[in-house]
């Protein structure tokens, strides 16, 4: 490792060492950005799963309401047929 990483007049790193440090910095930045995106993506998948569950529950509720309504209509027709 070079003694003076700050650059400037007393920087005795070679061009290759300078590029290596720059690329390492870029790689670290990219790793951090990817980690943040992965976290956000995981949050979005979790939200999507919650929405899917809510939709499924509402679909079941609607189906139950429709079945209850149909059953009541049939019961009403049967009751009227005996009057």
PyMOL commands that set and color helices and strands:
alter all, ss='L'
color gray80, all
select helices_A, chain A and resi 15-81
alter helices_A, ss='H'
color red, helices_A
deselect
rebuild
show_as cartoon
